[in-house]
Amino acid sequence: MPTSITVGASTATRPRGTVRWACAGTGRKPSDPHRGTGHLRWKPGLSILAHDRCPAQGIPSSCDGFRSRRIDCDAAPWVAQRMPTSRSSMHKFPVLLLLFATLTAQAAGDREDQVLLQGNIAGKQVVRAVGTDQARVDYHYNDRGRGDDIQAQWRLDGNGLLVEYKAQGKNYTKAEVNETFSLRDGRASWKNASEQGDRPLASPAFFMPISAPPEIQGVLVRALLKAPGQRLPLLPSGEARVERAGTLRINAPGGPVELTHYRVIGLGFTPSSVWLRGDGSTAAVTYASGWISILPEELDPGLPDIIAAQERADAQWSAKLARDLTHQPKGPLLIRNARVFDPRDLAATPGMSVLVEGERIIRVAADALIPTPLHAEVIHAEGRFLLPGLWDVHKHYAEADGPLDIAGGVTSSRDLANNTDNFIERVKRFDAGTEIGPRVSMAGFIDGAGPYAGPTKMLVSTPEQALKAVDWYADHGYVQIKTYSSLKPELFPVIADRAHERGLRVSGHVPAFVSARQFVEAGADEIQHINFIFLNFMYPRVQETRNMKRLTEIGEHAYEYTPDQPEVQEFIAFLKRHHTVLDPTLAVFEDLSGDPDDPVPPGLRSIAHRLPPQVQRNFGFGALPVPKGHEEAYAKAFPSLMRMLKALHDGGVTLMPGTDGLAGYLLHAELEIYARAGIPNAEVLRLATLTPAQVMGVDKDRGVIAPGKLADMVLIDGDPLKDMRDIRNVDLVLKGGKIFDPAAIEQSLGIQPRKQGQTR
């Protein structure tokens, strides 16, 4: 039950606000307090209730063994005796009424938000207003051992622009955050881990911090609404503008709440959404189609409606993009003079023509053998490299990923975890052509409950729940199950057996407390991420892999396991015997092993300068912090991963390229890494085209440029057989016979052209 602090008799209006409490704790010394943050409300019966968990003992009422506790609300600290809540005792403390009135006035601007990952509570954001122009924000959440933990404070001018900003704490990968900004006498100065700048301002501009709590999005919207034309330059670079997208009425516990939906253009590839209340305060911020949401508990019942409204706005934006950028030939389509790559025999044949009718390839032959059909549209390849559409087998689709994939030549993919409420509709839009995107095979995500649970609503603890989850996915068109690290090991065989019974493949993170070998023996068809190969050799010393250990142990010890070791060779042979597939995601690990002072992932540095300014500033997860004394081991980690990749390929283990990161461009980086690891370029291209089609059971229609196949093709300016870096030079993409110009897609997303002077 909650703590009850009597403040005296009153018929005052019921206040709300944020309370910070501290108590000594049952069984602990009074000098060793523990603290928490709770929600303040006025209860009928005239008591203040501080609701929250006590980190050490459960809830504050577990601290009842002590006479008093300290309650702080904003700048008005006071000590209250814990008293019975009966009316007979309330007359003893009328002096506290004045303190309560002060507390109420100061708490009026305070707010506590939940941080939800796929609807599961993962943390909180506490916003404390200090007067009308300052705020202090504590933002933290746990995403499987990762997640921001940031304390920020700022001051605004009369136009709502930042004049002071300071943030400290840890970022998503737990690297140190120390970011500052100031505007004095018309001169702006800023500094963070990767930037430092100083310049005079001739006109108003909004500084956009890199390490900021979500509340800063509301601050930006309010500033934009005050600005001329509702747009502002951004510091250090870029520009943002805001559009009103509509209103929504939420039935909150305290009564209906009217929210206004704003869309901010200029922070990313696509507009981002922010919701404000009628008084202009921030109501909700959600990212990645509701993957992560930040809003007060009272608005939680309206979250599905909030996400649905955002999805409608995104779908309208995407539909216009598809109408503008999709070209459907009115008759036959003929590609002339192409160098056609065939992943079946790894040959690239010049002087070839490909004839397409509708969505399928009709004929592939030498130029001289295919006459130009009447009314045909002709694409002159001029000797460029034509290969089957690329695959990315490790996706988590959000707003811009579909267009980015198509621009990068990715025409088929697999999504390994997404929002079950709306993702199916996005896939349908991809298929219908009302949103630009590839053909997607959906994998359903299942995990177990716990502090490191993955972001999914399918959290299972019993065999019955596990079977129900598998059946739901099978009934809704999913073709695979992906399990995660917090799943009880004894439930995995239950899931694997039912999935196989329903015709679904099974893969995932290796659950904590078991080895990769045990995972495969229990029924896994595939393993996600190469780190679990190394963790197999560290078992049983390393068993807790739900947290950051699954990454830090790789940094510290990967170099110890080399392909020439007998245990490594035996395990590779084991994987081959079991026909186990590996989705390595090497580019992500190169990012994690990169330069801590450079936020741009190594595989994206060649194209980063073309991307929108705010995207450049917020790249990737960033490198893992390197513990002192382990610098040499961490430096050896990624080369060790590449050597293991080559050994797995040479040992006959099936590899499929996937990114788990920035769409399109990071797949190119993944393929470059495979080539750098020593896998022949032609074999890399087969892994990215035909191999996934075979593994996913769709090679009847995809994976090869041949008669009867779907017309999914990519035209490359260069020769990736000689230099895999040429895979980035995507000139034209076909999906089902529809033609896409990558340069036009990039331009629509705010990306600078690859070729000088290249515009639509």
C-alpha positions in Angstrom: 0.0 0.0 0.0 1.2 3.6 -0.6 2.8 5.9 1.9 0.2 8.1 3.6 1.3 11.5 5.0 -1.3 13.6 6.7 -1.1 17.4 6.2 -4.2 18.7 8.0 -7.9 19.2 7.3 -8.8 20.9 4.1 -11.2 20.9 1.2 -8.6 22.1 -1.2 -8.6 21.2 -4.9 -6.9 17.9 -5.6 -3.4 18.7 -6.7 -1.1 16.6 -8.9 2.7 16.7 -9.1 5.9 14.8 -8.6 7.3 13.9 -5.2 10.7 12.8 -4.3 10.8 10.7 -1.2 13.5 9.3 1.0 13.3 6.9 3.9 15.8 4.9 5.9 14.2 1.5 5.1 13.3 -1.5 7.2 16.4 -3.4 8.3 18.7 -0.6 7.2 20.5 2.0 9.2 18.9 5.5 9.2 22.1 6.8 7.8 21.8 4.6 4.7 18.6 5.9 3.0 17.1 4.8 -0.3 15.1 7.1 -2.4 12.5 7.2 -5.2 10.3 9.4 -7.3 6.5 9.1 -7.0 3.3 10.7 -8.1 1.5 13.2 -5.8 -2.2 13.4 -5.6 -4.9 14.5 -3.2 -6.9 11.6 -1.9 -10.4 11.8 -0.5 -9.7 11.4 3.1 -7.2 14.2 3.0 -3.9 12.5 2.6 -1.0 12.9 0.2 0.0 9.7 -1.5 3.5 9.1 -2.8 3.3 6.2 -5.2 6.4 4.4 -6.3 8.7 1.4 -5.7 11.3 1.7 -3.1 14.4 0.4 -4.8 15.5 -1.7 -1.8 12.3 -2.9 -0.2 9.5 -2.7 -2.8 7.3 0.2 -1.9 7.7 3.1 0.5 5.3 1.6 3.0 8.0 -1.1 3.7 9.8 1.7 5.5 7.2 2.1 8.2 9.6 1.1 10.9 10.8 4.7 11.1 9.0 7.7 12.5 9.5 10.2 9.7 10.6 10.6 6.1 11.8 13.5 4.0 9.6 14.6 1.2 10.9 17.0 -1.4 8.8 18.7 -4.0 10.6 21.1 -6.3 12.3 23.8 -4.1 10.1 23.2 -1.0 11.7 20.5 1.2 9.9 19.6 4.4 9.7 16.8 6.9 6.4 15.3 7.9 5.6 12.9 10.7 4.0 9.7 9.6 0.5 9.9 11.2 -2.7 7.9 11.2 -5.1 9.0 8.5 -8.1 9.2 10.7 -9.9 12.5 10.9 -9.4 12.7 14.7 -5.7 13.3 14.2 -5.8 15.7 11.4 -6.3 18.9 13.5 -2.9 18.5 15.1 -0.9 19.9 12.1 -2.7 22.9 10.6 0.7 24.6 10.1 1.4 22.2 7.3 -1.4 23.6 5.2 0.7 26.6 4.2 3.5 24.3 3.2 1.1 22.2 1.2 -0.2 25.2 -0.7 3.4 26.2 -1.6 4.1 22.6 -2.7 1.0 22.5 -4.9 1.8 25.8 -6.7 5.4 24.7 -7.4 4.4 21.2 -8.6 1.9 22.4 -11.1 4.4 22.3 -14.0 5.9 19.0 -13.2 5.2 15.8 -15.1 6.2 12.1 -15.0 6.1 10.1 -18.2 6.4 6.4 -18.7 8.9 5.1 -21.2 7.2 2.1 -23.0 9.0 -0.4 -25.3 6.3 -2.1 -27.3 3.8 -1.3 -24.5 6.1 -2.6 -21.7 7.3 -0.2 -19.0 11.0 0.3 -19.4 11.7 3.6 -17.6 10.5 7.1 -17.0 11.0 10.7 -17.9 10.5 13.2 -15.1 10.1 16.8 -16.2 10.4 19.5 -13.5 9.6 23.0 -14.4 11.6 25.8 -12.7 9.6 29.0 -13.2 8.4 29.6 -16.8 11.7 29.4 -18.7 13.7 26.5 -17.1 13.4 22.8 -16.8 15.2 19.9 -15.3 14.6 16.4 -16.8 15.6 13.0 -15.6 15.3 10.4 -18.4 16.2 6.8 -18.2 15.1 3.4 -19.5 16.4 -0.1 -19.8 16.5 -1.8 -23.2 18.0 -5.2 -22.5 20.8 -3.7 -20.4 21.2 -0.7 -22.7 19.4 2.5 -22.7 19.8 6.2 -21.9 20.3 7.5 -18.4 20.4 11.3 -18.9 20.0 14.2 -16.5 19.4 17.4 -18.5 18.5 21.0 -17.7 17.9 24.0 -19.8 16.8 27.6 -20.0 14.8 29.2 -22.7 14.4 32.8 -24.1 11.1 34.5 -24.8 10.8 32.7 -28.1 11.2 29.3 -26.6 14.8 28.9 -27.9 17.5 27.3 -25.9 20.0 29.8 -24.4 21.5 27.2 -22.0 21.6 23.4 -22.1 23.5 20.9 -20.1 23.2 17.1 -20.1 25.1 14.4 -18.2 24.8 10.7 -17.8 25.1 7.7 -20.1 23.9 7.1 -23.7 22.3 4.0 -25.2 25.5 2.0 -25.1 26.4 3.4 -21.7 29.1 5.8 -23.0 29.6 9.0 -21.0 27.4 11.9 -21.9 28.5 15.5 -21.2 26.9 18.0 -23.5 26.6 21.8 -23.2 25.3 24.7 -25.1 25.1 28.4 -24.4 24.0 31.5 -26.2 25.5 34.7 -24.8 25.7 38.1 -26.5 24.6 36.7 -29.8 27.2 34.0 -29.8 26.4 30.3 -29.7 28.8 27.7 -28.3 28.3 23.9 -27.9 30.3 20.8 -27.0 29.6 17.1 -26.8 31.6 13.9 -27.3 31.8 14.3 -31.1 31.2 18.0 -31.7 32.5 21.4 -30.6 31.4 24.7 -32.2 31.3 28.4 -31.7 29.7 31.0 -34.0 27.8 34.3 -34.0 24.1 34.1 -34.8 22.7 36.6 -37.2 19.1 35.3 -36.7 17.3 33.0 -34.2 18.2 29.3 -34.4 17.4 26.2 -32.3 20.2 24.1 -30.9 19.3 20.4 -31.2 21.2 18.4 -28.6 22.5 15.0 -29.5 22.0 13.6 -26.0 18.6 14.9 -25.0 15.5 13.5 -23.3 12.3 13.3 -25.5 10.9 16.4 -23.8 13.3 18.4 -26.1 11.0 17.5 -29.0 8.1 19.3 -27.3 10.4 22.3 -26.7 11.3 22.4 -30.4 7.6 22.2 -31.5 6.7 25.1 -29.2 9.6 27.2 -30.5 8.6 26.4 -34.1 5.0 27.4 -33.5 6.3 30.8 -32.4 8.7 31.3 -35.3 7.9 33.1 -38.5 6.6 30.6 -41.0 6.8 28.0 -38.3 10.4 27.1 -39.3 13.8 27.6 -37.8 17.4 27.0 -38.6 18.9 24.3 -36.5 22.3 24.3 -34.8 24.8 23.1 -35.7 23.2 22.7 -39.1 19.9 22.0 -40.9 16.4 23.4 -40.7 13.2 22.3 -39.1 9.6 23.2 -39.7 6.3 22.0 -38.2 2.9 21.1 -39.5 -0.3 20.6 -37.7 -1.6 17.1 -38.5 -4.9 17.0 -36.6 -6.4 16.5 -33.1 -7.3 13.6 -31.0 -9.6 13.3 -28.0 -8.4 10.9 -25.4 -10.6 9.5 -22.6 -8.2 9.7 -19.7 -9.1 8.7 -16.1 -9.6 12.3 -15.1 -11.8 13.1 -18.1 -11.4 13.8 -21.8 -8.1 15.3 -23.0 -7.7 17.1 -26.3 -4.3 16.5 -28.0 -2.9 18.1 -31.1 -0.7 16.1 -33.4 2.3 18.0 -34.9 4.8 16.7 -37.5 8.3 18.0 -37.5 10.2 18.0 -40.8 14.0 18.2 -40.8 15.1 15.9 -38.0 15.3 12.7 -40.1 14.4 11.2 -43.4 10.7 11.5 -42.7 8.5 13.7 -40.5 8.5 12.9 -36.8 5.5 13.2 -34.5 5.0 15.2 -31.3 1.7 15.6 -29.4 0.8 18.6 -27.3 -2.0 19.4 -24.9 -4.3 22.3 -25.2 -2.0 24.4 -22.9 1.0 23.7 -25.2 2.7 21.2 -22.8 4.1 18.0 -24.2 1.6 15.1 -24.1 3.4 12.2 -26.0 6.3 11.4 -28.2 6.5 8.1 -30.0 9.2 6.7 -32.3 9.5 3.9 -34.9 5.8 3.2 -35.3 5.2 2.9 -31.6 8.3 0.8 -30.8 9.1 3.3 -28.1 6.6 5.7 -26.6 6.9 8.4 -23.9 3.7 9.7 -22.2 2.1 10.1 -18.8 0.3 7.1 -17.3 -3.0 9.0 -17.5 -2.7 9.0 -21.3 -1.7 5.4 -21.6 -5.3 4.3 -22.5 -5.1 6.5 -25.5 -1.7 5.2 -26.8 -3.2 2.9 -29.4 -5.2 5.8 -30.8 -2.1 8.0 -30.8 -0.1 5.4 -32.7 -2.9 4.8 -35.1 -3.2 8.5 -35.9 0.5 8.7 -36.5 0.4 5.6 -38.7 -2.4 7.2 -40.8 -0.4 10.4 -41.3 2.7 8.4 -42.2 0.8 6.2 -44.6 -0.6 9.3 -46.4 2.9 10.8 -46.7 4.2 7.4 -48.0 1.4 7.0 -50.4 2.2 10.4 -52.0 5.9 9.4 -52.2 4.9 6.1 -53.9 2.7 7.9 -56.5 5.4 10.4 -57.3 8.4 7.9 -57.5 7.0 4.7 -58.8 7.1 4.2 -62.6 5.0 1.4 -64.1 5.7 0.7 -67.8 2.6 0.7 -69.9 3.8 -2.2 -72.0 6.8 -4.5 -72.3 10.1 -3.4 -70.7 13.4 -4.3 -72.3 16.8 -3.9 -70.7 19.5 -3.7 -73.3 23.3 -4.4 -73.2 23.5 -5.4 -69.5 26.2 -7.5 -67.9 23.9 -10.0 -66.2 25.1 -11.8 -63.0 23.8 -15.3 -62.4 24.4 -16.5 -58.7 23.8 -20.1 -59.7 27.2 -20.3 -61.6 28.7 -17.0 -60.4 29.1 -15.9 -64.0 28.6 -12.3 -65.3 27.7 -12.3 -69.0 28.0 -9.1 -71.0 25.8 -8.0 -73.9 22.6 -9.4 -72.5 19.0 -8.3 -72.8 16.2 -9.0 -70.3 12.5 -8.8 -71.4 9.9 -8.1 -68.8 6.1 -8.3 -69.1 4.1 -7.1 -66.1 5.8 -8.3 -63.0 7.8 -11.2 -64.4 10.8 -11.8 -66.6 9.9 -13.3 -70.0 13.2 -13.9 -71.6 17.0 -13.5 -70.9 19.3 -13.8 -73.9 22.0 -12.1 -75.9 21.0 -8.7 -77.3 20.8 -9.9 -80.9 18.4 -12.7 -80.0 15.7 -10.5 -78.5 14.0 -8.0 -80.9 12.4 -4.9 -79.4 8.7 -5.5 -78.9 6.2 -3.0 -80.2 5.5 -0.2 -77.7 8.2 -1.5 -75.4 10.0 0.8 -73.0 13.7 0.3 -73.3 16.4 0.8 -70.7 19.9 1.1 -72.1 22.2 -0.4 -69.5 25.3 0.5 -71.5 27.3 -2.4 -70.2 26.4 -1.8 -66.5 26.2 -4.7 -64.0 22.7 -6.2 -63.6 22.1 -8.5 -60.6 19.0 -10.0 -58.9 17.5 -7.9 -56.2 19.4 -7.9 -52.9 18.2 -9.3 -49.6 18.5 -8.0 -46.1 17.5 -10.7 -43.6 17.7 -8.7 -40.4 15.3 -5.8 -40.4 13.1 -3.9 -37.9 11.0 -1.6 -40.2 10.2 1.9 -39.3 9.2 5.0 -41.2 11.9 5.5 -43.9 13.3 2.0 -44.1 11.2 0.9 -47.1 12.3 3.7 -49.5 15.8 3.4 -48.2 15.9 -0.3 -48.9 14.6 0.2 -52.5 17.1 3.0 -53.1 19.8 0.6 -52.0 18.7 -2.2 -54.2 17.1 -4.3 -51.5 13.9 -5.8 -53.0 13.4 -8.6 -50.5 13.9 -8.7 -46.7 13.0 -10.3 -43.5 11.7 -8.4 -40.4 12.7 -10.0 -37.2 10.7 -8.0 -34.6 8.1 -5.3 -35.0 4.9 -3.9 -33.6 2.2 -6.6 -34.1 -0.5 -3.9 -34.0 0.4 -2.1 -37.3 3.3 -3.8 -39.0 1.2 -6.2 -41.0 -0.6 -3.3 -42.5 2.7 -1.7 -43.6 3.7 -5.0 -45.3 0.4 -5.0 -47.1 1.1 -1.4 -48.3 4.6 -2.5 -49.6 2.9 -5.3 -51.5 0.1 -3.1 -52.9 2.6 -0.4 -54.0 1.0 2.3 -51.9 4.2 2.5 -49.9 7.7 2.1 -51.3 9.4 -1.0 -49.8 10.6 -4.5 -50.5 8.9 -7.9 -50.3 9.0 -8.7 -46.5 9.0 -12.1 -44.8 7.7 -11.6 -41.3 9.3 -13.3 -38.3 7.4 -13.2 -35.0 9.3 -12.2 -31.9 8.9 -14.1 -28.6 10.7 -13.5 -25.3 10.3 -14.2 -21.6 9.4 -11.6 -19.0 12.1 -10.0 -16.8 14.3 -7.0 -16.5 16.0 -7.6 -19.8 13.0 -8.7 -21.8 13.0 -7.7 -25.5 10.6 -5.1 -26.9 7.6 -7.3 -27.6 4.1 -7.9 -26.4 4.7 -11.7 -26.8 6.3 -12.4 -23.4 5.7 -16.0 -22.4 6.2 -17.8 -19.1 4.4 -21.1 -19.6 4.1 -23.7 -22.3 0.5 -22.7 -22.9 1.5 -19.1 -23.5 4.3 -20.1 -25.8 2.1 -22.3 -27.9 -0.5 -19.5 -28.1 2.1 -17.0 -29.3 3.4 -19.3 -32.0 -0.1 -20.0 -33.2 -1.0 -16.3 -33.4 2.0 -15.6 -35.6 1.3 -18.6 -37.8 -2.3 -17.6 -38.2 -1.3 -14.0 -39.2 1.0 -14.8 -42.1 4.4 -15.0 -40.3 6.9 -17.5 -41.7 9.4 -17.7 -38.8 9.7 -17.3 -35.1 12.5 -15.4 -33.5 13.1 -16.1 -29.8 15.2 -13.9 -27.5 17.6 -13.9 -24.6 15.1 -13.9 -21.6 13.1 -16.9 -22.8 13.1 -19.7 -20.3 15.4 -22.4 -21.8 12.8 -25.1 -21.2 10.3 -23.3 -23.3 12.4 -23.1 -26.4 11.8 -26.8 -27.5 8.1 -26.2 -27.0 8.2 -23.2 -29.3 10.5 -24.9 -31.9 8.3 -28.0 -32.1 5.0 -26.0 -32.5 6.7 -23.7 -35.0 7.9 -26.6 -37.1 4.5 -28.3 -36.8 3.0 -25.1 -38.3 5.6 -24.9 -41.1 7.6 -22.0 -39.6 11.4 -21.7 -39.3 12.9 -20.9 -35.8 15.8 -18.7 -35.0 16.9 -16.1 -32.4 19.3 -15.0 -29.8 20.6 -17.9 -27.9 18.7 -17.8 -24.6 20.7 -16.9 -21.5 22.1 -19.9 -19.5 22.4 -22.2 -22.5 25.0 -22.5 -25.2 24.6 -22.1 -28.9 25.1 -25.9 -29.3 22.2 -26.6 -26.9 20.1 -24.0 -28.8 20.6 -25.9 -32.1 20.1 -29.2 -30.5 16.8 -28.0 -29.1 15.5 -27.2 -32.6 16.9 -23.8 -33.8 17.3 -23.5 -37.5 19.3 -20.3 -37.4 21.3 -18.1 -35.1 21.1 -14.3 -35.1 24.4 -12.4 -34.6 27.9 -13.8 -34.8 28.7 -13.0 -31.1 26.6 -16.0 -30.1 29.2 -18.2 -31.9 31.9 -16.9 -29.7 29.7 -17.1 -26.6 29.3 -20.8 -27.2 33.0 -21.2 -26.5 32.8 -19.1 -23.4 30.0 -21.3 -21.9 29.6 -22.1 -19.1 31.9 -19.3 -17.7 29.6 -16.8 -19.4 25.9 -17.7 -19.0 24.1 -14.4 -18.3 23.8 -13.0 -21.8 20.6 -11.0 -21.4 22.6 -7.8 -20.5 25.6 -6.1 -22.0 27.8 -9.1 -21.3 26.8 -10.5 -24.6 28.8 -7.6 -26.2 31.5 -6.8 -23.7 32.6 -10.4 -23.4 33.2 -10.3 -27.1 35.2 -7.1 -26.9 37.4 -8.6 -24.1 37.8 -12.2 -25.3 36.9 -12.8 -29.0 40.6 -12.7 -30.0 41.2 -15.8 -27.8 39.1 -18.0 -30.2 40.8 -18.7 -33.6 39.6 -20.9 -36.5 42.5 -23.2 -36.1 41.5 -24.4 -32.6 40.0 -27.9 -32.5 37.0 -26.8 -30.5 36.2 -24.1 -33.1 36.6 -26.5 -36.0 34.4 -29.1 -34.3 31.6 -26.5 -33.6 31.7 -25.3 -37.3 31.4 -28.9 -38.4 28.5 -29.3 -35.9 26.7 -26.3 -37.4 27.2 -27.7 -40.9 25.8 -31.1 -40.0 22.7 -29.5 -38.5 22.3 -27.2 -41.6 22.3 -24.3 -39.2 22.1 -20.8 -40.8 23.9 -17.8 -39.4 22.7 -14.2 -39.8 26.0 -12.5 -38.6 25.3 -8.7 -38.7 29.0 -7.9 -38.9 28.4 -4.2 -39.8 26.7 -3.6 -36.4 29.7 -5.1 -34.6 32.0 -3.0 -36.6 30.0 0.0 -35.4 30.3 -1.2 -31.8 34.0 -1.8 -32.2 34.6 1.6 -33.9 36.0 4.9 -32.7 34.3 6.1 -29.5 34.9 9.7 -30.7 33.2 9.2 -34.1 29.5 8.4 -33.9 29.4 7.5 -37.6 29.6 3.7 -38.1 32.7 2.7 -40.0 30.6 1.2 -42.8 28.7 4.4 -43.4 31.5 6.9 -43.4 31.8 7.0 -47.2 28.1 8.1 -47.5 27.5 10.0 -44.3 28.2 13.4 -45.8 25.2 13.0 -48.1 22.7 12.3 -45.4 20.5 15.0 -43.7 22.5 16.9 -41.1 20.5 15.7 -38.0 20.8 12.1 -39.3 24.6 12.5 -39.5 24.6 13.7 -35.9 22.6 10.8 -34.5 24.2 7.9 -36.3 24.3 4.4 -34.9 24.5 3.1 -31.4 28.1 4.3 -31.2 31.1 2.3 -30.1 31.1 0.4 -26.8 33.1 2.1 -24.1 36.4 0.4 -23.7 37.3 -0.5 -20.1 40.7 0.7 -19.1 43.3 -2.0 -19.6 41.3 -3.8 -22.3 42.2 -1.5 -25.2 44.3 -4.1 -27.0 41.7 -6.8 -26.6 38.9 -4.6 -28.0 41.1 -3.6 -30.9 41.5 -7.3 -31.8 37.8 -8.1 -31.5 36.4 -7.2 -34.9 39.3 -8.7 -36.9 38.6 -11.9 -34.9 34.9 -11.7 -36.0 35.9 -11.4 -39.6 38.3 -14.4 -39.4 35.5 -16.5 -37.8 33.1 -15.4 -40.6 35.5 -16.7 -43.2 36.0 -19.9 -41.4 32.3 -20.5 -41.1 31.8 -19.9 -44.8 34.7 -22.1 -45.7 33.4 -24.8 -43.4 30.1 -24.9 -45.2 27.9 -23.0 -42.8 25.2 -21.0 -44.6 25.5 -17.3 -44.1 22.8 -14.7 -44.9 23.6 -10.9 -44.9 21.5 -8.7 -42.6 22.0 -5.3 -41.1 19.9 -4.7 -37.9 20.6 -1.0 -38.7 20.3 1.8 -41.2 18.3 0.5 -44.2 20.0 0.0 -47.6 23.4 1.6 -47.0 24.4 -0.7 -44.1 23.7 -3.8 -46.2 26.4 -2.5 -48.6 28.7 -2.2 -45.7 27.9 -5.8 -44.6 28.8 -7.1 -48.1 32.0 -5.1 -48.1 33.0 -6.7 -44.8 32.4 -10.2 -46.2 34.7 -9.4 -49.1 37.3 -7.9 -46.7 37.1 -11.1 -44.7 38.2 -13.1 -47.7 35.0 -14.5 -49.1 35.2 -14.2 -52.9 33.1 -11.3 -54.3 31.0 -13.5 -56.5 30.1 -15.8 -53.5 29.2 -12.7 -51.5 26.8 -11.6 -54.2 25.2 -15.1 -54.1 24.8 -14.9 -50.4 23.0 -11.6 -50.9 20.6 -12.8 -53.6 20.0 -16.5 -54.2 20.9 -17.9 -50.8 18.2 -16.1 -48.7 15.6 -16.9 -51.4 16.5 -20.6 -51.0 16.6 -20.5 -47.2 13.3 -18.7 -47.0 11.7 -21.0 -49.5 10.9 -18.4 -52.2 13.5 -19.3 -54.8 10.8 -20.4 -57.2 10.2 -16.6 -57.8 13.3 -14.8 -56.6 17.0 -14.9 -56.4 17.9 -15.3 -60.1 17.4 -13.2 -63.3 15.7 -15.9 -65.4 12.4 -16.5 -67.3 9.4 -16.9 -65.0 11.0 -15.1 -62.1 9.7 -11.9 -60.6 11.4 -8.9 -62.2 13.4 -7.8 -59.1 16.7 -6.4 -60.4 19.4 -3.9 -59.6 21.5 -2.0 -62.1 25.0 -1.1 -60.7 27.4 1.4 -62.1 30.6 -0.5 -61.6 31.8 -4.0 -61.1 31.2 -5.5 -57.6 33.0 -8.6 -58.7 36.2 -6.6 -58.8 35.5 -4.1 -56.0 32.6 -4.7 -53.6 32.5 -1.0 -52.8 30.8 -0.6 -56.2 27.7 -2.3 -54.8 26.9 1.2 -53.4 26.5 2.6 -57.0 22.9 1.7 -57.5 21.6 3.4 -60.6 18.2 1.7 -61.1 16.0 -0.7 -59.2 13.1 -2.9 -60.4 10.6 -4.6 -58.1 8.0 -6.6 -59.9 8.7 -4.7 -63.1 8.1 -1.3 -61.5 11.0 1.1 -61.9 12.5 3.2 -59.1 15.2 5.9 -59.5 17.3 5.7 -56.4 18.5 9.3 -56.9 14.9 10.5 -56.8 14.1 8.5 -53.7 17.2 9.9 -51.9 16.3 13.4 -52.9 12.8 13.0 -51.4 14.4 11.9 -48.1 16.8 14.8 -47.9 19.8 12.9 -49.1 22.4 14.6 -51.3 23.0 13.1 -54.8 25.7 10.4 -55.2 26.8 11.9 -58.6 27.6 15.5 -59.1 24.6 17.3 -60.6 22.4 14.3 -60.2 18.8 15.2 -59.6 15.5 13.8 -60.7 
